[in-house]
Amino acid sequence: MGKIQNLTQDTEKLKEKDKVQDQKIKYLESASLMTELKNTGKYLRFRGIEEREGENIQETMITQLTTYLGEEDLEMESETDLIYRVNSPIAAKQKLPREVVQFVTKTMKDTILTKSFKDECEMDNNKIIILKEISRKILRKRKDYKEIVDFLGKDTRFRWEFPEGLSFTYNGK
């Protein structure tokens, strides 16, 4: 009987240690997601910008965004660090232009996003979709909420919580 009781106690201790380890892993995953969010916090994706042979995407984007925002070229150039096109399997499959990713300061990113919510962005008579860059890990976590988002529909405003979850209002409440 003594050996069985000792094994039972050891098993209970291991279960407690396992719970503590699981909590630590969840904390580290959350910290990792926070770091990724901070790293991608200054990136914007522009979808629908036509590609041209021999294009200078940096020059094109700065010119188009200064026109869209009503800013000066020099100010936009100083607020922008890096602009490049991203190869995407979905874009290749659907024969769409590659997306443009732009690294801007946080204030410029917020200005561009705020303006895009109010006014549609057009470049060369093409509607441009402006998106925040979100890591794949966060997108995978948010996939679990797809049914809820579909159920809420367009009548209910919602926003994503970090790292996962939804906040929503209905009829202004």
Backbone as JSON Lines, residues from 0, in Angstrom:
{"i":0,"aa":"M","n":[0.81,-1.2,0.0],"ca":[0.0,0.0,0.0],"c":[0.85,1.27,0.0]}
{"i":1,"aa":"G","n":[1.95,1.27,0.66],"ca":[2.79,2.45,0.76],"c":[3.35,2.88,-0.58]}
{"i":2,"aa":"K","n":[3.73,1.9,-1.41],"ca":[4.28,2.24,-2.73],"c":[3.21,2.85,-3.63]}
{"i":3,"aa":"I","n":[2.02,2.33,-3.57],"ca":[0.92,2.86,-4.4],"c":[0.58,4.28,-3.97]}
{"i":4,"aa":"Q","n":[0.56,4.51,-2.65],"ca":[0.26,5.85,-2.15],"c":[1.36,6.84,-2.58]}
{"i":5,"aa":"N","n":[2.63,6.42,-2.54],"ca":[3.73,7.27,-2.99],"c":[3.61,7.58,-4.48]}
{"i":6,"aa":"L","n":[3.25,6.57,-5.28],"ca":[3.07,6.78,-6.72],"c":[1.92,7.76,-6.98]}
{"i":7,"aa":"T","n":[0.85,7.65,-6.23],"ca":[-0.29,8.55,-6.38],"c":[0.13,9.99,-6.05]}
{"i":8,"aa":"Q","n":[0.88,10.15,-4.97],"ca":[1.34,11.48,-4.59],"c":[2.3,12.05,-5.65]}
{"i":9,"aa":"D","n":[3.19,11.2,-6.16],"ca":[4.11,11.64,-7.21],"c":[3.36,12.05,-8.47]}
{"i":10,"aa":"T","n":[2.33,11.29,-8.8],"ca":[1.51,11.61,-9.98],"c":[0.82,12.96,-9.8]}
{"i":11,"aa":"E","n":[0.3,13.22,-8.62],"ca":[-0.36,14.5,-8.34],"c":[0.63,15.66,-8.45]}
{"i":12,"aa":"K","n":[1.84,15.45,-7.92],"ca":[2.87,16.49,-8.03],"c":[3.23,16.77,-9.48]}
{"i":13,"aa":"L","n":[3.33,15.72,-10.28],"ca":[3.64,15.89,-11.7],"c":[2.51,16.62,-12.43]}
{"i":14,"aa":"K","n":[1.28,16.33,-12.06],"ca":[0.14,17.03,-12.68],"c":[0.18,18.51,-12.36]}
{"i":15,"aa":"E","n":[0.53,18.85,-11.12],"ca":[0.64,20.26,-10.72],"c":[1.76,20.95,-11.5]}
{"i":16,"aa":"K","n":[2.89,20.29,-11.61],"ca":[4.01,20.85,-12.37],"c":[3.63,21.04,-13.83]}
{"i":17,"aa":"D","n":[2.86,20.11,-14.38],"ca":[2.4,20.19,-15.76],"c":[1.5,21.41,-15.96]}
{"i":18,"aa":"K","n":[0.61,21.66,-15.0],"ca":[-0.27,22.83,-15.08],"c":[0.54,24.13,-15.07]}
{"i":19,"aa":"V","n":[1.56,24.17,-14.19],"ca":[2.41,25.36,-14.11],"c":[3.16,25.55,-15.43]}
{"i":20,"aa":"Q","n":[3.67,24.48,-16.01],"ca":[4.39,24.56,-17.29],"c":[3.45,25.04,-18.4]}
{"i":21,"aa":"D","n":[2.22,24.55,-18.41],"ca":[1.25,24.99,-19.42],"c":[0.98,26.49,-19.31]}
{"i":22,"aa":"Q","n":[0.87,26.98,-18.07],"ca":[0.66,28.41,-17.87],"c":[1.85,29.23,-18.36]}
{"i":23,"aa":"K","n":[3.05,28.73,-18.1],"ca":[4.25,29.42,-18.57],"c":[4.32,29.44,-20.09]}
{"i":24,"aa":"I","n":[3.95,28.34,-20.72],"ca":[3.95,28.26,-22.19],"c":[2.95,29.26,-22.77]}
{"i":25,"aa":"K","n":[1.76,29.33,-22.19],"ca":[0.76,30.28,-22.67],"c":[1.25,31.71,-22.52]}
{"i":26,"aa":"Y","n":[1.92,32.01,-21.41],"ca":[2.46,33.35,-21.2],"c":[3.53,33.66,-22.24]}
{"i":27,"aa":"L","n":[4.42,32.71,-22.5],"ca":[5.48,32.93,-23.49],"c":[4.91,33.09,-24.89]}
{"i":28,"aa":"E","n":[3.87,32.32,-25.24],"ca":[3.23,32.48,-26.55],"c":[2.62,33.86,-26.68]}
{"i":29,"aa":"S","n":[1.97,34.32,-25.62],"ca":[1.37,35.66,-25.64],"c":[2.45,36.73,-25.78]}
{"i":30,"aa":"A","n":[3.57,36.57,-25.07],"ca":[4.67,37.52,-25.17],"c":[5.27,37.51,-26.58]}
{"i":31,"aa":"S","n":[5.35,36.33,-27.17],"ca":[5.87,36.2,-28.53],"c":[4.95,36.91,-29.52]}
{"i":32,"aa":"L","n":[3.64,36.74,-29.36],"ca":[2.68,37.42,-30.23],"c":[2.78,38.93,-30.06]}
{"i":33,"aa":"M","n":[2.98,39.39,-28.84],"ca":[3.11,40.82,-28.58],"c":[4.32,41.38,-29.31]}
{"i":34,"aa":"T","n":[5.44,40.64,-29.27],"ca":[6.65,41.07,-29.96],"c":[6.42,41.12,-31.46]}
{"i":35,"aa":"E","n":[5.75,40.11,-32.01],"ca":[5.46,40.11,-33.45],"c":[4.56,41.28,-33.81]}
{"i":36,"aa":"L","n":[3.58,41.57,-32.97],"ca":[2.68,42.69,-33.24],"c":[3.45,44.01,-33.25]}
{"i":37,"aa":"K","n":[4.37,44.17,-32.33],"ca":[5.18,45.39,-32.3],"c":[6.06,45.49,-33.54]}
{"i":38,"aa":"N","n":[6.61,44.35,-33.98],"ca":[7.48,44.36,-35.16],"c":[6.71,44.68,-36.43]}
{"i":39,"aa":"T","n":[5.48,44.22,-36.52],"ca":[4.69,44.49,-37.72],"c":[3.79,45.72,-37.55]}
{"i":40,"aa":"G","n":[3.92,46.4,-36.43],"ca":[3.06,47.54,-36.13],"c":[3.21,48.72,-37.05]}
{"i":41,"aa":"K","n":[4.29,48.8,-37.8],"ca":[4.52,49.94,-38.68],"c":[4.37,49.57,-40.15]}
{"i":42,"aa":"Y","n":[3.92,48.36,-40.42],"ca":[3.78,47.91,-41.8],"c":[2.35,48.07,-42.27]}
{"i":43,"aa":"L","n":[2.21,48.49,-43.51],"ca":[0.91,48.55,-44.18],"c":[0.99,47.74,-45.46]}
{"i":44,"aa":"R","n":[-0.11,47.12,-45.83],"ca":[-0.2,46.39,-47.1],"c":[-1.16,47.14,-48.02]}
{"i":45,"aa":"F","n":[-0.75,47.28,-49.26],"ca":[-1.58,47.93,-50.27],"c":[-1.9,46.89,-51.32]}
{"i":46,"aa":"R","n":[-3.17,46.61,-51.5],"ca":[-3.61,45.58,-52.44],"c":[-4.28,46.24,-53.65]}
{"i":47,"aa":"G","n":[-3.85,45.84,-54.85],"ca":[-4.49,46.32,-56.06],"c":[-3.68,47.32,-56.86]}
{"i":48,"aa":"I","n":[-2.41,47.51,-56.51],"ca":[-1.56,48.46,-57.24],"c":[-0.95,47.74,-58.43]}
{"i":49,"aa":"E","n":[-1.26,48.25,-59.62],"ca":[-0.78,47.62,-60.86],"c":[0.74,47.61,-60.93]}
{"i":50,"aa":"E","n":[1.27,46.53,-61.46],"ca":[2.72,46.43,-61.66],"c":[3.07,46.92,-63.05]}
{"i":51,"aa":"R","n":[4.19,47.62,-63.14],"ca":[4.69,48.07,-64.43],"c":[6.12,47.61,-64.58]}
{"i":52,"aa":"E","n":[6.5,47.33,-65.78],"ca":[7.87,46.9,-66.03],"c":[8.84,48.04,-65.72]}
{"i":53,"aa":"G","n":[9.88,47.73,-64.98],"ca":[10.89,48.72,-64.64],"c":[10.4,49.78,-63.67]}
{"i":54,"aa":"E","n":[9.36,49.47,-62.89],"ca":[8.8,50.47,-61.98],"c":[9.73,50.75,-60.81]}
{"i":55,"aa":"N","n":[9.66,51.96,-60.32],"ca":[10.33,52.33,-59.08],"c":[9.21,52.45,-58.05]}
{"i":56,"aa":"I","n":[8.96,51.35,-57.33],"ca":[7.81,51.29,-56.43],"c":[7.91,52.33,-55.32]}
{"i":57,"aa":"Q","n":[9.12,52.62,-54.88],"ca":[9.33,53.61,-53.82],"c":[8.81,54.98,-54.3]}
{"i":58,"aa":"E","n":[9.24,55.39,-55.46],"ca":[8.85,56.69,-56.01],"c":[7.35,56.73,-56.29]}
{"i":59,"aa":"T","n":[6.83,55.67,-56.88],"ca":[5.41,55.6,-57.22],"c":[4.54,55.72,-55.97]}
{"i":60,"aa":"M","n":[4.86,54.96,-54.93],"ca":[4.05,54.97,-53.72],"c":[4.11,56.32,-53.0]}
{"i":61,"aa":"I","n":[5.29,56.9,-52.94],"ca":[5.41,58.19,-52.26],"c":[4.6,59.25,-53.0]}
{"i":62,"aa":"T","n":[4.69,59.26,-54.32],"ca":[3.93,60.22,-55.12],"c":[2.43,60.02,-54.95]}
{"i":63,"aa":"Q","n":[1.99,58.77,-55.06],"ca":[0.55,58.47,-54.96],"c":[0.0,58.78,-53.56]}
{"i":64,"aa":"L","n":[0.77,58.43,-52.52],"ca":[0.3,58.68,-51.16],"c":[0.3,60.16,-50.8]}
{"i":65,"aa":"T","n":[1.26,60.91,-51.31],"ca":[1.24,62.36,-51.04],"c":[0.02,62.99,-51.68]}
{"i":66,"aa":"T","n":[-0.34,62.52,-52.86],"ca":[-1.55,63.01,-53.52],"c":[-2.79,62.63,-52.72]}
{"i":67,"aa":"Y","n":[-2.85,61.38,-52.28],"ca":[-4.0,60.86,-51.53],"c":[-4.17,61.58,-50.2]}
{"i":68,"aa":"L","n":[-3.07,61.82,-49.5],"ca":[-3.14,62.44,-48.17],"c":[-3.06,63.96,-48.21]}
{"i":69,"aa":"G","n":[-2.6,64.52,-49.33],"ca":[-2.43,65.96,-49.41],"c":[-1.19,66.41,-48.64]}
{"i":70,"aa":"E","n":[-0.21,65.55,-48.52],"ca":[1.04,65.87,-47.81],"c":[2.06,66.35,-48.83]}
{"i":71,"aa":"E","n":[3.25,66.71,-48.33],"ca":[4.35,67.09,-49.2],"c":[5.25,65.89,-49.42]}
{"i":72,"aa":"D","n":[5.86,65.81,-50.61],"ca":[6.72,64.68,-50.96],"c":[7.83,64.47,-49.94]}
{"i":73,"aa":"L","n":[8.47,65.54,-49.51],"ca":[9.6,65.42,-48.59],"c":[9.16,64.86,-47.25]}
{"i":74,"aa":"E","n":[7.99,65.28,-46.79],"ca":[7.49,64.77,-45.51],"c":[7.18,63.28,-45.63]}
{"i":75,"aa":"M","n":[6.53,62.88,-46.71],"ca":[6.2,61.47,-46.91],"c":[7.46,60.64,-47.04]}
{"i":76,"aa":"E","n":[8.45,61.17,-47.73],"ca":[9.7,60.44,-47.92],"c":[10.41,60.23,-46.59]}
{"i":77,"aa":"S","n":[10.37,61.22,-45.71],"ca":[11.03,61.07,-44.41],"c":[10.25,60.15,-43.48]}
{"i":78,"aa":"E","n":[8.96,60.02,-43.69],"ca":[8.12,59.16,-42.86],"c":[8.15,57.71,-43.33]}
{"i":79,"aa":"T","n":[8.7,57.46,-44.51],"ca":[8.71,56.12,-45.09],"c":[10.12,55.55,-45.07]}
{"i":80,"aa":"D","n":[10.24,54.32,-44.61],"ca":[11.56,53.68,-44.56],"c":[11.78,52.72,-45.71]}
{"i":81,"aa":"L","n":[10.82,51.86,-45.98],"ca":[11.02,50.77,-46.92],"c":[9.71,50.45,-47.63]}
{"i":82,"aa":"I","n":[9.8,50.25,-48.95],"ca":[8.63,49.86,-49.73],"c":[9.07,48.73,-50.66]}
{"i":83,"aa":"Y","n":[8.3,47.67,-50.69],"ca":[8.63,46.55,-51.56],"c":[7.38,45.75,-51.91]}
{"i":84,"aa":"R","n":[7.48,44.93,-52.94],"ca":[6.38,44.05,-53.34],"c":[6.58,42.68,-52.73]}
{"i":85,"aa":"V","n":[5.48,42.02,-52.42],"ca":[5.51,40.7,-51.78],"c":[4.94,39.66,-52.74]}
{"i":86,"aa":"N","n":[5.66,38.56,-52.89],"ca":[5.13,37.45,-53.68],"c":[4.11,36.7,-52.85]}
{"i":87,"aa":"S","n":[2.95,36.48,-53.43],"ca":[1.87,35.8,-52.74],"c":[1.33,34.68,-53.62]}
{"i":88,"aa":"P","n":[1.19,33.47,-53.08],"ca":[0.64,32.38,-53.89],"c":[-0.79,32.66,-54.35]}
{"i":89,"aa":"I","n":[-1.56,33.34,-53.52],"ca":[-2.94,33.66,-53.87],"c":[-2.98,34.64,-55.04]}
{"i":90,"aa":"A","n":[-2.14,35.68,-54.97],"ca":[-2.08,36.67,-56.05],"c":[-1.62,36.01,-57.35]}
{"i":91,"aa":"A","n":[-0.64,35.12,-57.25],"ca":[-0.15,34.44,-58.46],"c":[-1.23,33.55,-59.05]}
{"i":92,"aa":"K","n":[-1.95,32.83,-58.2],"ca":[-3.0,31.92,-58.66],"c":[-4.14,32.69,-59.34]}
{"i":93,"aa":"Q","n":[-4.5,33.83,-58.77],"ca":[-5.61,34.61,-59.3],"c":[-5.17,35.67,-60.3]}
{"i":94,"aa":"K","n":[-3.88,35.66,-60.65],"ca":[-3.29,36.59,-61.61],"c":[-3.55,38.05,-61.22]}
{"i":95,"aa":"L","n":[-3.31,38.33,-59.94],"ca":[-3.45,39.69,-59.41],"c":[-2.07,40.3,-59.24]}
{"i":96,"aa":"P","n":[-1.98,41.63,-59.2],"ca":[-0.68,42.24,-58.94],"c":[-0.22,41.91,-57.52]}
{"i":97,"aa":"R","n":[1.1,41.81,-57.34],"ca":[1.63,41.52,-56.01],"c":[1.33,42.68,-55.08]}
{"i":98,"aa":"E","n":[1.16,42.36,-53.81],"ca":[0.87,43.39,-52.82],"c":[2.12,44.21,-52.54]}
{"i":99,"aa":"V","n":[1.91,45.44,-52.16],"ca":[3.0,46.33,-51.78],"c":[2.98,46.47,-50.27]}
{"i":100,"aa":"V","n":[4.14,46.29,-49.65],"ca":[4.27,46.49,-48.21],"c":[5.1,47.74,-47.99]}
{"i":101,"aa":"Q","n":[4.62,48.59,-47.11],"ca":[5.3,49.85,-46.85],"c":[5.56,49.96,-45.36]}
{"i":102,"aa":"F","n":[6.78,50.29,-45.01],"ca":[7.18,50.49,-43.63],"c":[7.19,51.98,-43.36]}
{"i":103,"aa":"V","n":[6.28,52.43,-42.51],"ca":[6.14,53.86,-42.22],"c":[6.18,54.07,-40.71]}
{"i":104,"aa":"T","n":[6.3,55.33,-40.3],"ca":[6.24,55.62,-38.88],"c":[4.82,55.37,-38.38]}
{"i":105,"aa":"K","n":[4.68,55.19,-37.08],"ca":[3.37,54.88,-36.51],"c":[2.37,56.0,-36.77]}
{"i":106,"aa":"T","n":[2.8,57.24,-36.65],"ca":[1.87,58.35,-36.87],"c":[1.4,58.38,-38.33]}
{"i":107,"aa":"M","n":[2.3,58.12,-39.27],"ca":[1.91,58.1,-40.68],"c":[0.99,56.92,-40.96]}
{"i":108,"aa":"K","n":[1.27,55.77,-40.35],"ca":[0.42,54.6,-40.52],"c":[-1.0,54.91,-40.05]}
{"i":109,"aa":"D","n":[-1.1,55.53,-38.88],"ca":[-2.42,55.88,-38.34],"c":[-3.13,56.89,-39.24]}
{"i":110,"aa":"T","n":[-2.38,57.85,-39.79],"ca":[-2.96,58.85,-40.69],"c":[-3.51,58.18,-41.95]}
{"i":111,"aa":"I","n":[-2.72,57.28,-42.54],"ca":[-3.14,56.58,-43.76],"c":[-4.37,55.72,-43.49]}
{"i":112,"aa":"L","n":[-4.37,54.97,-42.38],"ca":[-5.52,54.1,-42.07],"c":[-6.78,54.92,-41.78]}
{"i":113,"aa":"T","n":[-6.63,56.0,-41.04],"ca":[-7.79,56.85,-40.74],"c":[-8.39,57.41,-42.02]}
{"i":114,"aa":"K","n":[-7.54,57.89,-42.91],"ca":[-8.01,58.43,-44.19],"c":[-8.68,57.33,-45.03]}
{"i":115,"aa":"S","n":[-8.11,56.1,-44.99],"ca":[-8.68,55.02,-45.81],"c":[-10.05,54.58,-45.3]}
{"i":116,"aa":"F","n":[-10.32,54.78,-44.0],"ca":[-11.65,54.45,-43.47],"c":[-12.69,55.44,-43.97]}
{"i":117,"aa":"K","n":[-12.26,56.7,-44.15],"ca":[-13.18,57.75,-44.56],"c":[-13.33,57.84,-46.08]}
{"i":118,"aa":"D","n":[-12.2,57.8,-46.79],"ca":[-12.2,57.97,-48.24],"c":[-11.57,56.76,-48.92]}
{"i":119,"aa":"E","n":[-12.17,56.36,-50.02],"ca":[-11.62,55.26,-50.8],"c":[-10.33,55.71,-51.47]}
{"i":120,"aa":"C","n":[-9.35,54.84,-51.5],"ca":[-8.07,55.17,-52.13],"c":[-8.07,54.63,-53.55]}
{"i":121,"aa":"E","n":[-7.73,55.51,-54.5],"ca":[-7.62,55.1,-55.9],"c":[-6.28,55.54,-56.44]}
{"i":122,"aa":"M","n":[-5.65,54.64,-57.21],"ca":[-4.41,54.96,-57.89],"c":[-4.54,54.47,-59.32]}
{"i":123,"aa":"D","n":[-4.36,55.35,-60.26],"ca":[-4.49,55.02,-61.69],"c":[-5.83,54.35,-61.98]}
{"i":124,"aa":"N","n":[-6.9,54.92,-61.42],"ca":[-8.28,54.44,-61.6],"c":[-8.5,53.02,-61.08]}
{"i":125,"aa":"N","n":[-7.66,52.54,-60.17],"ca":[-7.84,51.25,-59.51],"c":[-8.12,51.48,-58.03]}
{"i":126,"aa":"K","n":[-9.11,50.77,-57.51],"ca":[-9.4,50.85,-56.09],"c":[-8.3,50.12,-55.33]}
{"i":127,"aa":"I","n":[-7.72,50.79,-54.35],"ca":[-6.63,50.23,-53.55],"c":[-7.17,49.91,-52.16]}
{"i":128,"aa":"I","n":[-6.88,48.71,-51.7],"ca":[-7.27,48.3,-50.35],"c":[-6.04,48.44,-49.46]}
{"i":129,"aa":"I","n":[-6.2,49.15,-48.35],"ca":[-5.1,49.37,-47.42],"c":[-5.37,48.56,-46.16]}
{"i":130,"aa":"L","n":[-4.4,47.73,-45.78],"ca":[-4.56,46.83,-44.65],"c":[-3.4,46.97,-43.67]}
{"i":131,"aa":"K","n":[-3.68,46.71,-42.41],"ca":[-2.6,46.62,-41.43],"c":[-1.95,45.25,-41.59]}
{"i":132,"aa":"E","n":[-0.66,45.2,-41.38],"ca":[0.06,43.93,-41.43],"c":[-0.17,43.2,-40.11]}
{"i":133,"aa":"I","n":[-0.64,41.97,-40.19],"ca":[-0.89,41.15,-39.01],"c":[-0.18,39.83,-39.19]}
{"i":134,"aa":"S","n":[0.47,39.35,-38.14],"ca":[1.24,38.12,-38.25],"c":[0.33,36.91,-38.49]}
{"i":135,"aa":"R","n":[0.89,35.88,-39.08],"ca":[0.12,34.67,-39.39],"c":[-0.36,33.98,-38.13]}
{"i":136,"aa":"K","n":[0.43,34.01,-37.07],"ca":[0.02,33.37,-35.81],"c":[-1.26,33.99,-35.28]}
{"i":137,"aa":"I","n":[-1.33,35.31,-35.32],"ca":[-2.54,36.0,-34.85],"c":[-3.72,35.69,-35.77]}
{"i":138,"aa":"L","n":[-3.47,35.68,-37.07],"ca":[-4.54,35.35,-38.01],"c":[-5.08,33.95,-37.78]}
{"i":139,"aa":"R","n":[-4.19,33.0,-37.47],"ca":[-4.64,31.63,-37.18],"c":[-5.51,31.59,-35.93]}
{"i":140,"aa":"K","n":[-5.12,32.35,-34.91],"ca":[-5.93,32.4,-33.69],"c":[-7.3,33.02,-33.97]}
{"i":141,"aa":"R","n":[-7.34,34.0,-34.83],"ca":[-8.59,34.69,-35.14],"c":[-9.51,33.85,-36.02]}
{"i":142,"aa":"K","n":[-8.97,32.84,-36.66],"ca":[-9.79,31.99,-37.52],"c":[-10.89,31.29,-36.73]}
{"i":143,"aa":"D","n":[-10.62,31.02,-35.44],"ca":[-11.62,30.37,-34.59],"c":[-12.87,31.23,-34.4]}
{"i":144,"aa":"Y","n":[-12.76,32.52,-34.63],"ca":[-13.86,33.45,-34.42],"c":[-14.65,33.73,-35.71]}
{"i":145,"aa":"K","n":[-14.34,33.05,-36.79],"ca":[-14.97,33.31,-38.08],"c":[-16.48,33.19,-38.03]}
{"i":146,"aa":"E","n":[-16.98,32.15,-37.36],"ca":[-18.42,31.95,-37.27],"c":[-19.1,33.11,-36.55]}
{"i":147,"aa":"I","n":[-18.48,33.6,-35.48],"ca":[-19.05,34.72,-34.73],"c":[-19.07,35.97,-35.59]}
{"i":148,"aa":"V","n":[-17.96,36.23,-36.3],"ca":[-17.87,37.41,-37.17],"c":[-18.93,37.33,-38.27]}
{"i":149,"aa":"D","n":[-19.1,36.14,-38.86],"ca":[-20.12,35.96,-39.89],"c":[-21.51,36.19,-39.32]}
{"i":150,"aa":"F","n":[-21.75,35.71,-38.11],"ca":[-23.04,35.87,-37.46],"c":[-23.34,37.34,-37.17]}
{"i":151,"aa":"L","n":[-22.31,38.09,-36.71],"ca":[-22.5,39.5,-36.4],"c":[-22.87,40.3,-37.64]}
{"i":152,"aa":"G","n":[-22.31,39.9,-38.78],"ca":[-22.64,40.56,-40.04],"c":[-22.18,42.0,-40.1]}
{"i":153,"aa":"K","n":[-22.77,42.74,-41.02],"ca":[-22.35,44.12,-41.24],"c":[-23.11,45.1,-40.34]}
{"i":154,"aa":"D","n":[-24.15,44.64,-39.68],"ca":[-24.93,45.54,-38.82],"c":[-24.24,45.85,-37.51]}
{"i":155,"aa":"T","n":[-23.35,44.96,-37.08],"ca":[-22.71,45.11,-35.78],"c":[-21.24,45.48,-35.98]}
{"i":156,"aa":"R","n":[-20.83,46.58,-35.36],"ca":[-19.43,46.99,-35.43],"c":[-18.64,46.21,-34.39]}
{"i":157,"aa":"F","n":[-17.47,45.75,-34.77],"ca":[-16.63,45.03,-33.83],"c":[-15.17,45.38,-34.07]}
{"i":158,"aa":"R","n":[-14.36,45.06,-33.09],"ca":[-12.92,45.21,-33.25],"c":[-12.25,44.03,-32.59]}
{"i":159,"aa":"W","n":[-11.07,43.7,-33.09],"ca":[-10.32,42.57,-32.59],"c":[-9.59,42.96,-31.32]}
{"i":160,"aa":"E","n":[-9.63,42.08,-30.34],"ca":[-8.85,42.24,-29.12],"c":[-7.52,41.51,-29.32]}
{"i":161,"aa":"F","n":[-6.53,41.89,-28.54],"ca":[-5.24,41.22,-28.67],"c":[-5.06,40.26,-27.52]}
{"i":162,"aa":"P","n":[-4.5,39.1,-27.73],"ca":[-4.12,38.5,-29.01],"c":[-5.29,37.84,-29.71]}
{"i":163,"aa":"E","n":[-6.37,37.58,-28.96],"ca":[-7.55,37.03,-29.61],"c":[-8.78,37.49,-28.86]}
{"i":164,"aa":"G","n":[-9.9,37.49,-29.54],"ca":[-11.15,37.91,-28.94],"c":[-11.78,39.04,-29.73]}
{"i":165,"aa":"L","n":[-13.03,39.34,-29.41],"ca":[-13.78,40.38,-30.1],"c":[-14.45,41.31,-29.1]}
{"i":166,"aa":"S","n":[-14.5,42.57,-29.43],"ca":[-15.34,43.55,-28.73],"c":[-16.32,44.06,-29.76]}
{"i":167,"aa":"F","n":[-17.58,44.17,-29.39],"ca":[-18.52,44.67,-30.38],"c":[-19.58,45.53,-29.73]}
{"i":168,"aa":"T","n":[-20.19,46.36,-30.56],"ca":[-21.3,47.19,-30.09],"c":[-22.5,46.89,-30.97]}
{"i":169,"aa":"Y","n":[-23.65,47.02,-30.39],"ca":[-24.88,46.81,-31.13],"c":[-25.84,47.92,-30.74]}
{"i":170,"aa":"N","n":[-26.35,48.62,-31.73],"ca":[-27.22,49.78,-31.5],"c":[-26.56,50.8,-30.58]}
{"i":171,"aa":"G","n":[-25.27,51.02,-30.78],"ca":[-24.54,52.03,-30.04],"c":[-24.17,51.64,-28.62]}
{"i":172,"aa":"K","n":[-24.4,50.39,-28.25],"ca":[-24.07,49.95,-26.87],"c":[-23.04,48.87,-26.9]}
